[in-house]
């Protein structure tokens, strides 16, 4: 029986590397496409090399994207510029690496007759949601350039699904955390405390509250939703992926301090911008409704606090090894 063949864009990055490892374990032949701007080869070190091809390339190059997607059964499209903060200073990078790259992937899929894409979008497409937990049919009103580019990608995918018959599964994750991460609040806190254990700068007023999910739960949610999508011959489906609860930035800071074994630290709040946000475009409060996903049998194995605790310990160990 022929092994299913998946292409994972951004497959050497944080989420992509975990997904690649899982796909290989599930019997897929996987091609990883990554420009290694944030992805790392060592993230794929434990993968079965006989079932994996790694190609360094840039999805902004359409002809190369066309060549590298040939023969794929499914494309897991995760490649993106993930830094919400930098979208205020370098919006062009977000447009090119998120929107232009997604268009190239979809057009290459169309021309190569590849009929299924799983796209990792983001909870930030909702902006400051008026309903919490926020369901998938809530109004979409991003407040950052990053969020706007993710929404633009969703709309491109929807168009290609309806016009060209490409089957599309769109996932809107909460804050995904765990080993291999190179940005985000936990990673930033660890780096700051390594540099100065006596003081921790916290962007914003510390009351920002969001939902957090460990990478292992995200990968399981991705695969379970994809299995349901295939088995029910669906054409276009959108799922939130998150947790039942949330944590504040201040609560996370205390977990990181405790897990690093620091006895006394001065928490320095910057107070932030626009009502205590960490930066312009930062969504201050986020909690997704995950009822659509739980209705097909998935549920998180760890709550937000346990997810943060595990991710913190993984990253402390990983960062120490790399230094």
C-alpha positions as CSV (number, residue, x, y, z in Angstrom):
1,X,0.0,0.0,0.0
2,X,1.4,3.4,-1.0
3,X,2.3,5.7,1.9
4,X,0.4,9.0,1.9
5,X,2.7,11.9,0.8
6,X,2.4,15.2,2.8
7,X,4.2,18.5,2.2
8,X,4.6,20.5,5.3
9,X,5.5,24.2,4.7
10,X,7.4,25.7,7.6
11,X,8.1,22.1,8.7
12,X,11.3,22.9,10.6
13,X,9.7,25.6,12.7
14,X,8.1,25.2,16.1
15,X,4.7,23.8,15.2
16,X,5.8,22.4,11.9
17,X,8.5,20.2,13.4
18,X,6.2,18.6,15.9
19,X,3.6,18.0,13.2
20,X,6.2,16.5,10.8
21,X,7.4,14.1,13.5
22,X,3.8,13.0,14.1
23,X,3.0,12.5,10.4
24,X,6.1,10.3,10.0
25,X,5.1,8.3,13.0
26,X,1.7,7.8,11.4
27,X,3.2,6.4,8.3
28,X,3.4,9.5,6.0
29,X,6.2,10.3,3.6
30,X,6.9,13.9,4.4
31,X,8.6,16.7,2.5
32,X,9.6,19.7,4.6
33,X,9.8,23.1,2.9
34,X,11.4,25.8,5.0
35,X,13.5,28.9,4.4
36,X,15.0,28.4,7.9
37,X,14.4,32.1,8.9
38,X,13.1,30.8,12.2
39,X,13.0,27.0,11.7
40,X,16.0,24.9,12.8
41,X,17.4,21.7,11.3
42,X,17.9,20.3,14.9
43,X,14.1,20.5,15.4
44,X,13.8,17.5,13.0
45,X,16.7,15.6,14.5
46,X,14.5,12.8,15.9
47,X,12.5,12.2,12.7
48,X,12.9,9.0,10.6
49,X,15.1,10.3,7.8
50,X,14.0,7.5,5.4
51,X,10.6,9.0,5.4
52,X,11.5,12.7,5.2
53,X,12.9,15.0,2.6
54,X,14.0,18.5,3.7
55,X,14.2,21.3,1.1
56,X,15.5,24.8,2.0
57,X,13.5,27.1,-0.2
58,X,11.3,30.3,-0.1
59,X,7.6,30.0,-1.0
60,X,7.8,33.5,-2.5
61,X,9.6,31.8,-5.4
62,X,6.6,30.5,-7.4
63,X,8.4,28.2,-9.9
64,X,10.3,26.5,-7.1
65,X,7.0,26.1,-5.1
66,X,5.4,24.5,-8.2
67,X,8.3,22.0,-8.5
68,X,8.4,21.1,-4.8
69,X,4.7,20.5,-4.4
70,X,4.4,18.0,-7.3
71,X,3.0,14.6,-6.3
72,X,1.7,15.6,-2.9
73,X,-1.5,14.1,-1.6
74,X,-2.0,16.9,1.0
75,X,-0.3,20.2,2.0
76,X,0.0,21.2,5.6
77,X,0.6,25.0,5.2
78,X,2.2,26.4,8.3
79,X,4.9,28.7,6.9
80,X,4.5,32.3,7.9
81,X,6.1,35.3,9.6
82,X,4.8,34.6,13.1
83,X,5.9,37.7,14.9
84,X,2.8,39.8,15.7
85,X,4.9,42.6,17.2
86,X,7.1,43.1,14.1
87,X,4.1,43.5,11.8
88,X,3.9,47.1,13.1
89,X,7.4,47.9,11.9
90,X,7.7,45.5,8.9
91,X,4.3,44.9,7.4
92,X,5.8,44.0,4.0
93,X,7.4,40.9,5.4
94,X,4.0,39.7,6.7
95,X,2.3,40.4,3.4
96,X,5.0,38.6,1.4
97,X,5.6,35.6,3.8
98,X,2.0,35.1,4.7
99,X,-0.3,36.3,1.8
100,X,2.0,36.0,-1.2
101,X,3.4,32.7,-0.1
102,X,-0.1,31.3,0.5
103,X,-1.3,32.4,-2.9
104,X,1.8,30.7,-4.4
105,X,1.0,27.5,-2.5
106,X,-2.7,27.5,-3.6
107,X,-1.8,28.2,-7.3
108,X,0.8,25.5,-7.3
109,X,-1.7,23.1,-5.8
110,X,-4.2,24.1,-8.5
111,X,-1.7,23.6,-11.3
112,X,-0.4,20.3,-9.8
113,X,-3.9,19.0,-9.2
114,X,-3.4,18.7,-5.4
115,X,-6.8,18.6,-3.8
116,X,-6.3,19.1,0.0
117,X,-4.8,21.8,2.2
118,X,-4.7,22.2,6.0
119,X,-4.0,25.8,6.9
120,X,-2.8,27.0,10.3
121,X,-4.4,30.4,10.7
122,X,-4.7,32.2,14.1
123,X,-7.1,33.2,16.8
124,X,-6.0,36.8,16.1
125,X,-8.4,37.0,13.1
126,X,-11.2,37.7,15.6
127,X,-9.4,40.8,17.0
128,X,-11.1,42.0,20.2
129,X,-14.0,39.5,20.2
130,X,-17.3,40.6,21.7
131,X,-18.3,37.1,22.6
132,X,-16.2,34.8,24.8
133,X,-15.6,31.9,24.4
134,X,-15.5,33.0,20.8
135,X,-17.2,30.7,18.2
136,X,-16.0,30.2,14.6
137,X,-18.9,32.2,13.2
138,X,-18.0,35.3,15.2
139,X,-17.2,38.5,13.3
140,X,-13.6,38.7,12.1
141,X,-12.0,42.0,12.9
142,X,-8.2,41.7,13.2
143,X,-6.4,44.6,15.0
144,X,-2.9,43.8,13.7
145,X,-1.2,43.4,10.3
146,X,-0.4,39.8,11.2
147,X,-4.1,39.1,11.9
148,X,-5.1,40.8,8.7
149,X,-2.7,38.7,6.7
150,X,-4.0,35.5,8.3
151,X,-7.5,36.5,7.4
152,X,-6.5,37.3,3.9
153,X,-5.0,33.8,3.6
154,X,-8.2,32.3,4.9
155,X,-10.2,34.2,2.2
156,X,-7.8,33.1,-0.5
157,X,-8.2,29.5,0.6
158,X,-12.0,29.8,0.7
159,X,-12.0,31.2,-2.8
160,X,-9.8,28.4,-4.2
161,X,-11.9,25.8,-2.4
162,X,-15.1,27.1,-3.9
163,X,-13.8,27.9,-7.4
164,X,-11.3,25.1,-8.0
165,X,-12.5,22.3,-5.7
166,X,-9.6,22.3,-3.4
167,X,-10.6,20.8,-0.1
168,X,-9.6,23.1,2.8
169,X,-9.4,22.7,6.5
170,X,-8.7,26.0,8.3
171,X,-7.5,25.8,11.9
172,X,-7.5,28.8,14.2
173,X,-5.3,28.0,17.2
174,X,-5.0,29.8,20.5
175,X,-1.5,30.4,21.9
176,X,0.4,27.2,21.1
177,X,3.4,26.6,23.4
178,X,6.1,24.0,24.0
179,X,9.6,22.7,23.0
180,X,11.2,24.2,19.9
181,X,9.4,27.5,20.3
182,X,11.6,30.6,19.6
183,X,9.1,33.4,20.4
184,X,6.2,34.2,22.7
185,X,5.7,35.2,26.3
186,X,7.3,32.1,28.0
187,X,10.4,32.1,25.7
188,X,10.8,35.9,26.2
189,X,10.5,35.6,30.0
190,X,13.1,32.8,30.2
191,X,15.6,34.8,28.1
192,X,15.1,37.9,30.1
193,X,15.6,36.1,33.4
194,X,18.7,34.3,32.1
195,X,20.1,37.8,31.4
196,X,19.0,39.3,34.7
197,X,17.5,37.0,37.4
198,X,16.8,40.0,39.6
199,X,14.2,41.7,37.4
200,X,11.6,40.7,34.9
201,X,10.2,43.2,32.5
202,X,6.6,42.5,31.6
203,X,5.2,44.2,28.5
204,X,1.8,45.8,29.2
205,X,-0.1,45.9,32.5
206,X,0.1,42.1,33.2
207,X,-3.6,41.6,33.1
208,X,-3.6,40.4,29.5
209,X,-5.5,37.1,29.6
210,X,-5.4,34.4,27.0
211,X,-5.8,30.7,26.4
212,X,-2.7,28.4,26.1
213,X,-2.4,24.9,24.6
214,X,0.5,22.6,24.6
215,X,1.9,21.6,21.2
216,X,1.1,17.9,21.8
217,X,-2.6,18.8,22.2
218,X,-2.4,21.0,19.1
219,X,-0.9,18.2,16.9
220,X,-3.6,15.8,18.2
221,X,-6.3,18.3,17.4
222,X,-4.9,18.8,13.9
223,X,-4.8,15.1,13.1
224,X,-8.2,14.4,14.6
225,X,-9.9,17.2,12.7
226,X,-8.1,16.1,9.5
227,X,-9.3,12.5,10.0
228,X,-12.9,13.7,10.5
229,X,-12.6,16.0,7.5
230,X,-11.4,13.1,5.2
231,X,-13.8,10.5,6.5
232,X,-16.8,12.8,6.0
233,X,-15.7,14.0,2.6
234,X,-15.9,17.7,3.7
235,X,-15.0,20.5,1.3
236,X,-14.3,23.5,3.6
237,X,-14.2,23.5,7.4
238,X,-13.0,25.9,10.1
239,X,-12.1,24.9,13.7
240,X,-10.9,26.8,16.7
241,X,-8.2,24.9,18.6
242,X,-7.7,26.1,22.1
243,X,-8.3,25.4,25.8
244,X,-11.3,25.7,28.2
245,X,-9.6,28.3,30.3
246,X,-7.0,31.1,30.3
247,X,-4.1,32.6,32.2
248,X,-2.9,36.2,32.7
249,X,0.6,37.3,31.7
250,X,1.3,38.0,35.4
251,X,0.3,34.4,36.3
252,X,2.6,33.1,33.6
253,X,5.5,35.2,34.8
254,X,5.2,33.7,38.3
255,X,5.2,30.2,36.9
256,X,8.4,30.9,34.9
257,X,10.2,32.5,37.9
258,X,9.2,29.5,40.1
259,X,10.4,26.9,37.5
260,X,13.7,28.7,37.0
261,X,14.3,28.4,40.8
262,X,14.5,32.1,41.3
263,X,13.6,33.1,44.9
264,X,13.2,36.9,44.5
265,X,12.5,39.0,41.5
266,X,11.3,42.5,40.8
267,X,8.4,42.5,38.3
268,X,8.6,45.6,36.2
269,X,5.4,46.4,34.3
270,X,5.8,48.7,31.3
271,X,2.0,49.4,31.4
272,X,2.0,49.0,27.7
273,X,-0.2,50.8,25.2
274,X,-3.9,51.3,24.5
275,X,-5.2,50.1,27.9
276,X,-2.4,47.9,29.0
277,X,-1.7,45.9,25.8
278,X,1.9,44.6,25.4
279,X,2.2,46.3,22.1
280,X,0.0,47.9,19.4
281,X,-2.1,45.2,17.8
282,X,-1.9,42.9,20.8
283,X,-5.2,41.3,21.6
284,X,-5.7,41.8,25.3
285,X,-8.2,39.0,26.1
286,X,-8.7,35.8,24.1
287,X,-10.7,32.6,24.8
288,X,-11.9,30.5,22.0
289,X,-15.0,28.3,21.9
290,X,-13.8,24.7,21.1
291,X,-17.2,23.1,21.1
292,X,-17.1,22.3,17.4
293,X,-13.9,20.3,17.9
294,X,-15.0,18.6,21.1
295,X,-18.2,17.6,19.3
296,X,-16.1,15.4,17.0
297,X,-14.3,13.8,19.9
298,X,-11.2,15.9,20.7
299,X,-10.4,17.6,24.0
300,X,-7.3,19.0,25.5
301,X,-5.3,16.8,27.8
302,X,-3.8,19.7,29.7
303,X,-5.4,22.9,30.9
304,X,-3.7,26.3,30.3
305,X,-1.8,26.3,33.5
306,X,-0.5,22.7,33.1
307,X,0.3,23.6,29.4
308,X,2.4,26.6,30.5
309,X,4.1,24.6,33.2
310,X,5.2,21.8,30.8
311,X,6.2,24.2,28.1
312,X,8.2,26.3,30.6
313,X,10.2,23.2,31.7
314,X,10.7,22.1,28.2
315,X,12.1,25.4,27.1
316,X,14.2,26.0,30.2
317,X,16.0,22.7,29.4
318,X,16.2,23.3,25.7
319,X,17.6,26.9,26.0
320,X,20.1,25.7,28.6
321,X,21.3,22.9,26.2
322,X,21.8,25.4,23.4
323,X,23.9,27.8,25.6
